[in-house]
Amino acid sequence: MIKKGIILAGGKGTRMSPLTKAVNKQLLPIHDKPLIFYPLSILMLAKIKNILIIVNKGQLNQYKKILPNGKNLGIEINYLEQDKPRGLPDAFVVGEKFIGKDNVAMILGDNFFYGQNLTSQLLNYTKLKKGAKVVLHRVQKPESFGVAKINKKNKIMSIKEKPKKFLSDLAITGLYFFDYNVVKYAKKLKPSKRGEVEIVDLLNFYRIKNQLSAEIIGRGGAWLDTGSIEDFYKTSAFVSAIENRQGLKVACLEEIAFNYKWIGKKEINNAINFYGQCNYSNYLKKL
């Protein structure tokens, strides 16, 4: 079982500048919650309670104001600062001590997942013992993503970053599950022309060993990458529509923790005091 998770919340967020000049993208609001709540909720739904958040240098205090250490959620949150973005696999080098000899999940801080059977799927993904697993989602413009071609057994045959020629319409999302070898492999990577180490190269270590499998988010599920202003607002509108229709919150961290019995009424009341008079607090009162 995977018990540890990393959220990669660094990056410059240049596509959303000037908004991201003063505030990290993951602290901007998607509907009524900071973006970071959404990837964190995914790890929590997967019953991953030991979490490392990697942030840019100098932005630690901003994060700690909203997510101090996880005790209020019955989980453990640690932080590490990254002086500059060196590519996604660098997270495993930065987090080497945190990972130790354990298997680990990683989610990108700007990724949004939603789906009917999502919780049961996530709990299934964490059963990974050996190798690596990626989560795929069908997209209309595969040339904008890293894509994977799979066989009938969901083993990955080939991966290509932003392919010019059609390879597959299955995009690799920002949710990954790795065995502990990931640190060793991440250290072997050489930077690409962009000057960063690439996740595709890391995944290829596993693919060559025939240890890379895929899970596909079906038709009932949604994956949104909030990297651009357009996508950011689309995601916000999506969350707003769901919450207003159902009366249920997406990514309410306290609710997830409460349902898993990690926290009790006392912590819920503390959260209501912490957030103050707002819709989020009113929702917590109903729990």
Beta strands, then each sheet from edge to edge (+ up, - down):
strand 1: 4-9
strand 2: 29-30
strand 3: 33-34
strand 4: 50-56
strand 5: 76-82
strand 6: 104-108
strand 7: 111-114
strand 8: 132-138
strand 9: 146-150
strand 10: 156-161
strand 11: 170-178
strand 12: 212-216
strand 13: 222-225
sheet 1: 5+ 4+ 1+ 6+ 11- 8+ 12+
sheet 2: 2+ 3-
sheet 3: 7+ 13-
sheet 4: 9+ 10-
end
